[in-house]
Amino acid sequence: MSPRTTDSPRGSGGQDAPRPAEAPEASKAPVAAEAPEASTAPSAAAEAPRSPSTAERVDALRRFAAAVRRGRGLHGASCAVLLAVAMTAGAVAVGGDGRDAARAAPGVSRAVGADVLVRGDLDTAIRSLQAHVRAQPRDFGAWAALGLAQVERARTDGDPSRYTRAERALARSLALRPGNDQALAGQAALAAARHDFAAALDHADRALERNPYGERALCSRIDALVELGRYEEAGRAATVADRRRPGVPVFTRYAYVRELRGDVPAARRVLHRALDSAAGPADVAYVATALGNLERGQGRYGIALRHYARALAADDAYLPALEGRARAQAADGDRAGAITTLEQVVARSPLPGPLVALGELYEDRDAPGDRAKAREQYALVDAWTALARAGGVDVDLDTALAAADHGDTAEALRAARAEWNRRRTVHTADALAWALHRAGRSAEALPYARRATATGYRDAAFVYHRGMIEKATGHARAARASLTAALELNPGFSPLGVHAARAALKELEAAR
C-alpha cells in the first residue's frame, strides 16, 4: 500500500476502488491449490564496504544545499556527481552497484519480506547478501533479493543513489536467469520507488505471469494501479491478492484502498486484523504506524499516539513511527515535543515530508533564529530532490507540494502539471489545484480541487486547499463549509495551514 509521506506522505496515493465482497480476515490462509512456493533466499553473513553514517550523509547534504544556495549554476552531470559523492561520503564510487516518501515513498509498505530479512534488519541483510553473491555469483535469487533490499534501504535512509545499485543487482539476476519472477518483482518495486508506476505495473504483470502467487508482485501491482489512478482495478487487484497471499502486506494495501474511498471504519477494522496477525517486530511497527496515521488523519491524536507508542515499542528506531508521533504531537499542541522528535527524524533521514514539517514548526514557533532554521529545511528539500533526480526518481509531486508553499510557485506549477500528465490521482489533483492557486490562477484550480475531494477520501489538507480556492473564486458559502470541515476533521492538520484556515474563516464571517 502506498504509504503517506507528506500526509504523503501520506507516500502519494490514489482512490476510488470498488467495495470488495468481503474484508480480509487476518487468520485466513491460502487454500491448498494456491499455496506459495518456499523461499530460497540466501542468508550468509559477511562484511561489506563501509557505509557513511547518517550524520555524515546529512552533513554532506547540508553542505550541498548551501552550495546550491550560493550558486545555482551547477549542471546536471556535476550535480549528480557532487551529490553521489556527498551522500556516500566517498565510501562508494559513483555509479556503484546500488526516495519516501512518502506519501509515505511510494510502492512498498513494509521492510523487505521474510525471504530477504528472515526477521533481521536491512543493513545486516544487505551485508549478508553481498557476501553471498561474492561467494556464489551465479545465484540469481540472491542477486534479486539484494536488489530488492537496496530498494527498501533507499526508502528508509533517503539515499536514492542506492537505486542504481538495486538496478544493477536485478539486471544481474535477469542475466543469470532471464524472466525470473523474483527479479521482475524487484524491478516492479524499484520502478515504484522511482515513481515510474507504468513501468512498475508492467514488471509486476510480467512477474505474475511467471508466478501468480508472488507476494511482492501482487502488492506492487496494487500500488501501481492506485498511483496511476486506476482505482477500480486496484480494488480488484487487492481482492485477488487477498485470496492468493493473505497477510500483513496485502491487508494494509486493502485498508488503504478502503480509506481512499472514504470508508475509514472498514480501513480501521482491516488494520486491526492485520495488527492481530503481525508475527514479528517489523510487522507490528509497520501496522501500528499505519493505524496511527489513520487515526491522526481523523483528528484522534490520543489514539494515534498510543499506536505510535506500540510501533516504537516493537522497533524504537522505526522512522515512520517517529515521524507520525511528531506530527501527532504537533497537532495535539505539543510543539516542543514535535520539534525534538522531527529533529531526530531528519538527522537520520532527510526526506521532504519531515523536512517541510520541521520547517513549518520552526516558522510557527518563530523564536530567534527559527526563520533561518526553516529556510535550511526547505533548502535541504531542494538538495534532496536534486539527488533523487540524479538517481532516476521522479520527484515532481514532492517538488510541487514543497515549492507551492515554500519555494518558486512557477516551479511548483510546472512540476504539478508534469505529474498530473503522468498520473491522475487525488494527490496529483490536489497538488495541481494548490499550485495553480498559489500562482494566482484560482479559477483554473477549482475543478482540480473538487476532483481531489470527490471520492470520499478524508484528508483535511485537501479540504483546506479547496476552501481557500473557493474563497479566492468568490464561492463564500462553499469556502466556509470546506474550511470548517477541514478544521473539524483534523484541527491540527498543519501548523501554518490551520492559522490560515482560521484567518480565512474570520474574513468570510466578517464579510457576511
C-alpha positions as CSV (number, residue, x, y, z in Angstrom):
1,M,0.0,0.0,0.0
2,S,1.2,3.4,-0.8
3,P,2.5,5.0,2.3
4,R,1.5,8.6,3.1
5,T,4.8,10.5,3.3
6,T,3.6,14.1,3.3
7,D,0.1,13.4,4.6
8,S,2.3,11.8,2.0
9,P,3.0,11.4,2.7
10,R,0.8,10.2,3.3
11,G,3.7,8.2,0.2
12,S,1.2,9.7,-2.6
13,G,-1.7,7.6,-3.5
14,G,-5.0,7.3,-5.3
15,Q,-8.6,6.4,-4.7
16,D,-11.9,5.1,-5.9
17,A,-11.7,1.3,-5.6
18,P,-15.0,-0.8,-5.5
19,R,-16.1,-2.4,-2.3
20,P,-14.8,-6.0,-2.2
21,A,-17.5,-8.5,-1.3
22,E,-15.6,-9.4,1.9
23,A,-12.9,-7.8,4.1
24,P,-9.8,-9.9,4.5
25,E,-9.6,-12.0,7.7
26,A,-6.2,-11.9,9.5
27,S,-6.5,-15.7,10.2
28,K,-7.2,-16.6,6.6
29,A,-4.6,-18.9,5.0
30,P,-4.2,-19.7,1.3
31,V,-6.1,-22.7,0.0
32,A,-4.0,-25.7,-0.9
33,A,-4.4,-25.1,-4.6
34,E,-2.8,-21.6,-4.1
35,A,0.0,-22.4,-1.7
36,P,3.0,-20.3,-2.4
37,E,6.4,-21.6,-3.2
38,A,9.1,-21.9,-0.5
39,S,11.7,-19.2,-0.1
40,T,15.2,-19.9,-1.3
41,A,16.9,-16.6,-0.3
42,P,20.5,-16.8,0.9
43,S,21.4,-15.7,4.4
44,A,25.2,-15.9,4.7
45,A,26.8,-13.2,6.8
46,A,29.9,-11.3,5.9
47,E,31.4,-7.9,5.9
48,A,30.5,-5.2,3.3
49,P,32.2,-1.9,2.3
50,R,31.7,0.8,4.9
51,S,28.6,2.9,4.5
52,P,28.6,6.5,5.7
53,S,26.9,7.3,9.0
54,T,23.6,9.2,8.9
55,A,25.4,12.2,10.4
56,E,27.9,12.2,7.6
57,R,25.2,11.9,5.0
58,V,23.0,14.7,6.5
59,D,26.1,16.9,6.9
60,A,27.0,16.3,3.3
61,L,23.5,17.1,2.1
62,R,23.5,20.3,4.2
63,R,26.9,21.4,2.6
64,F,25.5,20.6,-0.8
65,A,22.3,22.6,-0.1
66,A,24.5,25.6,1.0
67,A,26.4,25.3,-2.3
68,V,23.2,25.3,-4.2
69,R,22.0,28.5,-2.4
70,R,25.3,30.2,-3.1
71,G,25.3,29.5,-6.8
72,R,22.7,27.7,-8.9
73,G,24.9,27.3,-12.0
74,L,25.6,23.6,-11.4
75,H,24.9,21.5,-14.5
76,G,23.1,18.1,-14.2
77,A,26.2,15.9,-14.5
78,S,28.1,17.9,-12.0
79,C,25.1,17.9,-9.7
80,A,24.8,14.1,-9.9
81,V,28.5,13.5,-9.2
82,L,28.6,16.0,-6.3
83,L,25.6,14.6,-4.7
84,A,26.6,11.0,-5.1
85,V,29.9,11.6,-3.6
86,A,28.4,13.7,-0.8
87,M,25.7,11.2,0.1
88,T,28.1,8.2,0.1
89,A,30.8,10.2,2.0
90,G,33.3,8.8,-0.5
91,A,32.7,5.2,0.6
92,V,31.1,4.0,-2.6
93,A,32.2,5.0,-6.1
94,V,29.8,7.0,-8.2
95,G,27.8,4.5,-10.3
96,G,28.4,1.6,-7.9
97,D,26.0,-1.3,-7.7
98,G,23.4,0.2,-5.6
99,R,13.0,8.2,-2.5
100,D,9.7,8.2,0.8
101,A,8.1,9.4,0.9
102,A,6.2,9.3,1.2
103,R,3.5,9.7,0.6
104,A,4.7,7.6,2.9
105,A,7.8,6.8,-0.8
106,P,5.5,5.0,-2.7
107,G,5.4,1.4,-3.7
108,V,6.1,-0.8,-0.8
109,S,4.6,-0.9,2.6
110,R,7.0,-2.6,4.9
111,A,10.7,-3.5,5.1
112,V,11.8,-6.4,2.8
113,G,9.8,-9.6,3.4
114,A,10.9,-12.7,5.2
115,D,12.6,-14.0,2.1
116,V,15.3,-11.3,2.5
117,L,15.4,-10.4,6.1
118,V,14.3,-13.5,8.0
119,R,13.5,-11.2,10.9
120,G,16.8,-9.4,10.6
121,D,17.5,-5.8,9.7
122,L,18.1,-4.3,6.2
123,D,21.8,-3.4,6.8
124,T,22.5,-6.9,8.0
125,A,20.6,-8.4,5.1
126,I,22.5,-6.3,2.6
127,R,25.9,-7.3,4.0
128,S,24.9,-10.9,4.1
129,L,23.6,-10.9,0.5
130,Q,26.7,-9.0,-0.7
131,A,28.9,-11.6,0.9
132,H,26.8,-14.4,-0.6
133,V,26.9,-13.2,-4.2
134,R,30.6,-12.7,-3.9
135,A,30.9,-16.4,-2.9
136,Q,28.1,-17.6,-5.2
137,P,28.0,-15.1,-8.1
138,R,25.6,-17.2,-10.2
139,D,22.8,-17.3,-7.5
140,F,20.2,-15.4,-9.4
141,G,17.8,-15.4,-6.4
142,A,20.4,-13.8,-4.2
143,W,21.0,-11.1,-6.7
144,A,17.2,-10.4,-6.9
145,A,17.0,-10.3,-3.1
146,L,19.9,-7.9,-2.9
147,G,18.3,-5.6,-5.5
148,L,15.1,-5.5,-3.5
149,A,16.9,-5.0,-0.2
150,Q,18.7,-1.9,-1.8
151,V,15.3,-0.5,-2.9
152,E,13.9,-0.8,0.6
153,R,17.0,0.6,2.2
154,A,16.8,3.7,0.0
155,R,13.2,4.2,1.1
156,T,14.3,4.2,4.8
157,D,17.5,6.1,4.7
158,G,16.6,8.6,2.0
159,D,19.6,7.8,-0.3
160,P,18.3,7.4,-3.9
161,S,21.8,6.6,-5.1
162,R,21.0,3.1,-3.8
163,Y,18.5,2.7,-6.7
164,T,21.4,2.4,-9.1
165,R,22.9,-0.5,-7.1
166,A,19.5,-2.1,-7.0
167,E,19.1,-1.8,-10.7
168,R,22.5,-3.5,-11.3
169,A,21.7,-6.3,-8.9
170,L,18.4,-7.0,-10.6
171,A,19.9,-6.9,-14.0
172,R,22.5,-9.4,-12.9
173,S,19.7,-11.7,-11.7
174,L,17.9,-11.5,-15.0
175,A,21.1,-12.1,-17.0
176,L,21.6,-15.3,-15.0
177,R,18.0,-16.4,-15.2
178,P,16.1,-14.5,-17.8
179,G,12.5,-13.7,-16.8
180,N,12.8,-15.0,-13.3
181,D,9.8,-13.7,-11.2
182,Q,11.9,-12.6,-8.2
183,A,13.9,-10.1,-10.3
184,L,10.8,-8.9,-12.2
185,A,9.1,-8.3,-8.9
186,G,12.2,-6.4,-7.7
187,Q,12.1,-4.3,-10.8
188,A,8.4,-3.5,-10.1
189,A,9.4,-2.3,-6.6
190,L,12.3,-0.3,-8.0
191,A,10.1,1.4,-10.6
192,A,7.5,2.2,-8.0
193,A,10.2,3.7,-5.7
194,R,11.3,5.9,-8.6
195,H,7.7,6.8,-9.2
196,D,7.5,5.2,-12.6
197,F,4.2,3.5,-11.9
198,A,3.5,2.5,-15.5
199,A,6.8,0.5,-15.6
200,A,6.0,-0.9,-12.1
201,L,2.7,-2.3,-13.3
202,D,4.3,-3.8,-16.4
203,H,7.1,-5.5,-14.3
204,A,4.5,-6.7,-11.8
205,D,2.3,-8.2,-14.5
206,R,5.3,-10.0,-16.1
207,A,6.3,-11.4,-12.7
208,L,2.8,-12.6,-12.0
209,E,2.7,-14.4,-15.4
210,R,5.6,-16.4,-14.1
211,N,4.4,-16.8,-10.5
212,P,0.8,-15.8,-9.8
213,Y,1.3,-16.1,-6.1
214,G,4.4,-13.9,-5.6
215,E,3.5,-11.6,-2.7
216,R,5.9,-8.8,-3.8
217,A,4.5,-8.7,-7.3
218,L,0.9,-8.8,-6.1
219,C,1.5,-5.9,-3.8
220,S,3.4,-3.9,-6.3
221,R,0.5,-4.3,-8.8
222,I,-1.9,-2.9,-6.3
223,D,0.4,0.0,-5.5
224,A,1.0,0.8,-9.2
225,L,-2.7,0.8,-10.0
226,V,-3.5,3.1,-7.1
227,E,-0.8,5.5,-8.0
228,L,-1.9,5.6,-11.7
229,G,-5.4,6.5,-10.6
230,R,-6.9,3.2,-11.7
231,Y,-8.8,2.7,-8.5
232,E,-11.4,0.1,-9.5
233,E,-8.7,-2.1,-10.9
234,A,-6.7,-1.6,-7.7
235,G,-9.6,-2.8,-5.6
236,R,-9.9,-5.9,-7.8
237,A,-6.2,-6.5,-7.5
238,A,-6.4,-6.2,-3.7
239,T,-9.2,-8.8,-3.6
240,V,-7.1,-11.2,-5.8
241,A,-4.0,-10.7,-3.7
242,D,-6.0,-11.4,-0.5
243,R,-7.2,-14.6,-2.0
244,R,-3.8,-15.7,-3.1
245,R,-1.5,-14.4,-0.4
246,P,-3.4,-13.1,2.7
247,G,-1.1,-11.4,5.2
248,V,0.1,-8.1,6.5
249,P,1.4,-6.6,3.2
250,V,-1.9,-7.3,1.4
251,F,-4.1,-6.3,4.4
252,T,-2.5,-2.9,4.7
253,R,-3.0,-2.2,1.0
254,Y,-6.6,-3.4,1.2
255,A,-7.1,-1.0,4.1
256,Y,-5.6,1.9,2.1
257,V,-7.9,1.3,-0.8
258,R,-10.8,1.4,1.6
259,E,-9.6,4.6,3.2
260,L,-9.2,6.3,-0.2
261,R,-12.9,5.6,-0.8
262,G,-13.7,7.3,2.5
263,D,-14.6,4.1,4.3
264,V,-12.5,4.8,7.3
265,P,-14.3,2.3,9.6
266,A,-13.5,-0.6,7.2
267,A,-9.9,0.5,6.9
268,R,-9.6,0.6,10.7
269,R,-11.1,-2.9,11.0
270,V,-8.7,-4.4,8.5
271,L,-5.7,-2.7,10.0
272,H,-6.6,-4.0,13.5
273,R,-6.9,-7.5,12.0
274,A,-3.5,-7.0,10.4
275,L,-2.1,-5.9,13.7
276,D,-3.5,-9.0,15.4
277,S,-1.8,-11.2,12.8
278,A,1.5,-9.4,12.9
279,A,4.1,-12.1,13.6
280,G,7.2,-10.0,14.4
281,P,8.5,-6.6,15.4
282,A,8.8,-5.3,11.8
283,D,5.2,-6.1,11.1
284,V,4.0,-4.7,14.4
285,A,5.9,-1.5,13.8
286,Y,4.5,-1.1,10.3
287,V,0.9,-1.8,11.0
288,A,0.7,0.1,14.3
289,T,2.2,3.1,12.4
290,A,-0.4,2.7,9.7
291,L,-3.1,2.8,12.3
292,G,-1.6,5.8,14.0
293,N,-1.5,7.6,10.6
294,L,-5.2,6.7,10.0
295,E,-6.3,8.0,13.4
296,R,-4.2,11.1,13.2
297,G,-5.8,12.0,9.9
298,Q,-9.2,11.8,11.6
299,G,-8.1,14.1,14.5
300,R,-7.9,11.3,17.1
301,Y,-4.5,12.3,18.3
302,G,-4.5,10.4,21.7
303,I,-5.4,7.1,19.9
304,A,-2.8,7.8,17.2
305,L,-0.1,8.4,19.8
306,R,-0.9,5.1,21.5
307,H,-0.4,3.3,18.2
308,Y,2.9,5.1,17.5
309,A,4.0,4.1,21.1
310,R,3.2,0.4,20.2
311,A,5.1,0.7,17.0
312,L,8.2,2.2,18.7
313,A,8.0,-0.5,21.5
314,A,8.4,-3.0,18.7
315,D,11.2,-1.0,16.9
316,D,12.4,2.1,18.7
317,A,14.3,3.2,15.6
318,Y,11.3,2.9,13.1
319,L,11.4,6.3,11.4
320,P,7.8,6.4,10.1
321,A,6.5,5.9,13.6
322,L,8.8,8.7,14.9
323,E,7.6,11.0,12.2
324,G,4.0,10.1,12.8
325,R,4.4,10.7,16.5
326,A,5.9,14.1,15.9
327,R,3.0,15.1,13.6
328,A,0.5,13.9,16.2
329,Q,2.4,15.8,19.0
330,A,2.3,19.0,16.9
331,A,-1.4,18.5,16.1
332,D,-2.1,17.9,19.8
333,G,-0.4,21.1,20.9
334,D,3.0,19.7,22.0
335,R,5.1,21.7,19.6
336,A,8.3,21.4,21.6
337,G,8.0,17.6,21.6
338,A,7.2,17.6,17.9
339,I,10.2,19.6,17.1
340,T,12.5,17.4,19.2
341,T,11.2,14.3,17.5
342,L,11.3,15.6,14.0
343,E,14.9,16.8,14.5
344,Q,15.7,13.2,15.4
345,V,14.0,12.0,12.2
346,V,15.7,14.4,9.8
347,A,19.1,13.9,11.4
348,R,18.8,10.2,10.3
349,S,16.7,10.5,7.1
350,P,16.4,14.0,5.5
351,L,13.3,13.3,3.3
352,P,11.0,16.0,2.0
353,G,8.0,15.2,4.2
354,P,9.6,15.6,7.6
355,L,11.9,18.4,6.4
356,V,8.9,20.5,5.4
357,A,7.0,19.6,8.6
358,L,10.0,20.7,10.7
359,G,10.4,23.9,8.8
360,E,6.8,24.8,9.3
361,L,7.1,24.1,13.0
362,Y,10.1,26.4,13.2
363,E,8.1,29.1,11.4
364,D,5.1,28.6,13.7
365,R,7.3,28.9,16.8
366,D,9.1,31.9,15.4
367,A,11.8,32.1,18.1
368,P,15.1,33.9,17.4
369,G,16.8,32.0,14.6
370,D,13.8,29.9,13.7
371,R,13.2,31.6,10.3
372,A,16.8,30.7,9.3
373,K,16.3,27.2,10.5
374,A,13.1,26.9,8.5
375,R,14.9,28.1,5.4
376,E,17.6,25.5,5.9
377,Q,15.0,22.7,6.0
378,Y,13.4,23.9,2.7
379,A,16.9,24.2,1.1
380,L,17.5,20.6,2.2
381,V,14.3,19.6,0.3
382,D,15.8,21.2,-2.8
383,A,19.1,19.3,-2.3
384,W,17.3,16.0,-1.8
385,T,15.1,16.4,-4.9
386,A,18.3,17.1,-6.9
387,L,19.9,14.0,-5.6
388,A,16.7,12.0,-6.3
389,R,16.6,13.2,-9.9
390,A,20.2,12.2,-10.3
391,G,19.1,8.7,-9.0
392,G,16.4,8.4,-11.6
393,V,13.5,9.3,-9.3
394,D,10.5,11.3,-10.5
395,V,10.1,13.9,-7.8
396,D,7.6,16.3,-9.4
397,L,5.0,15.6,-6.7
398,D,7.4,16.3,-3.9
399,T,8.6,19.4,-5.7
400,A,5.1,20.7,-6.3
401,L,4.0,20.3,-2.8
402,A,7.1,21.9,-1.2
403,A,7.6,24.7,-3.7
404,A,3.9,25.8,-3.7
405,D,4.2,26.9,-0.1
406,H,7.9,27.4,0.4
407,G,9.6,28.0,-2.9
408,D,9.1,29.0,-6.5
409,T,5.4,29.0,-7.4
410,A,6.3,28.8,-11.1
411,E,8.4,25.7,-10.5
412,A,5.6,24.2,-8.3
413,L,3.1,24.7,-11.2
414,R,5.5,23.1,-13.8
415,A,6.1,20.1,-11.5
416,A,2.4,19.7,-10.7
417,R,1.4,19.8,-14.4
418,A,4.0,17.3,-15.3
419,E,2.9,14.9,-12.5
420,W,-0.8,15.3,-13.5
421,N,0.0,14.4,-17.1
422,R,1.7,11.2,-15.9
423,R,-0.9,10.0,-13.4
424,R,-4.3,11.3,-12.2
425,T,-4.9,10.6,-8.6
426,V,-6.4,12.6,-5.7
427,H,-2.9,13.6,-4.6
428,T,-1.9,14.9,-8.0
429,A,-5.2,16.7,-8.4
430,D,-4.7,18.4,-5.1
431,A,-1.1,19.3,-5.9
432,L,-2.1,20.9,-9.2
433,A,-5.0,22.7,-7.6
434,W,-2.8,24.2,-4.9
435,A,0.0,25.1,-7.3
436,L,-2.5,26.9,-9.6
437,H,-4.0,28.8,-6.7
438,R,-0.6,29.8,-5.4
439,A,0.3,31.0,-8.9
440,G,-2.8,33.3,-8.9
441,R,-4.9,31.1,-11.1
442,S,-7.6,30.0,-8.7
443,A,-10.4,29.8,-11.3
444,E,-8.4,27.1,-13.1
445,A,-7.6,25.4,-9.8
446,L,-11.2,24.9,-8.6
447,P,-12.1,21.9,-10.8
448,Y,-8.9,20.1,-9.7
449,A,-9.6,20.8,-6.0
450,R,-13.1,19.5,-6.5
451,R,-11.8,16.3,-8.1
452,A,-9.3,15.8,-5.3
453,T,-12.1,15.7,-2.8
454,A,-14.8,14.0,-4.8
455,T,-14.0,10.4,-3.9
456,G,-14.7,10.5,-0.2
457,Y,-11.1,10.5,0.9
458,R,-10.9,12.3,4.2
459,D,-7.8,14.5,4.1
460,A,-8.1,17.8,5.9
461,A,-5.3,19.4,3.8
462,F,-7.2,18.7,0.6
463,V,-10.4,20.2,2.1
464,Y,-8.5,23.2,3.3
465,H,-7.0,23.7,-0.1
466,R,-10.4,23.5,-1.7
467,G,-11.8,26.0,0.8
468,M,-9.1,28.5,0.2
469,I,-9.6,28.2,-3.6
470,E,-13.4,28.6,-3.2
471,K,-12.8,31.7,-1.2
472,A,-10.5,33.1,-3.8
473,T,-13.1,32.5,-6.5
474,G,-15.9,34.1,-4.7
475,H,-17.7,31.0,-3.5
476,A,-18.1,32.2,0.0
477,R,-20.6,29.8,1.3
478,A,-18.8,26.8,-0.1
479,A,-15.5,28.1,1.3
480,R,-16.9,28.5,4.8
481,A,-18.2,24.9,4.6
482,S,-14.9,23.5,3.4
483,L,-12.7,25.4,5.8
484,T,-15.0,24.4,8.7
485,A,-15.0,20.8,7.6
486,A,-11.1,20.8,7.4
487,L,-10.8,22.1,11.0
488,E,-13.4,19.8,12.3
489,L,-11.9,16.7,10.7
490,N,-8.3,17.3,11.8
491,P,-7.9,20.6,13.7
492,G,-4.1,20.2,13.8
493,F,-3.6,19.1,10.1
494,S,-0.8,21.7,9.6
495,P,0.7,24.3,11.9
496,L,0.6,27.0,9.2
497,G,-2.5,25.8,7.4
498,V,-4.6,25.8,10.5
499,H,-3.7,29.5,11.1
500,A,-4.5,30.4,7.5
501,A,-7.8,28.5,7.6
502,R,-8.9,30.2,10.8
503,A,-8.0,33.6,9.4
504,A,-9.9,32.9,6.2
505,L,-13.0,31.9,8.1
506,K,-12.8,35.1,10.2
507,E,-12.6,37.2,7.0
508,L,-15.6,35.3,5.5
509,E,-17.7,35.7,8.6
510,A,-16.8,39.5,8.7
511,A,-17.9,39.8,5.1
512,R,-21.4,38.2,5.6
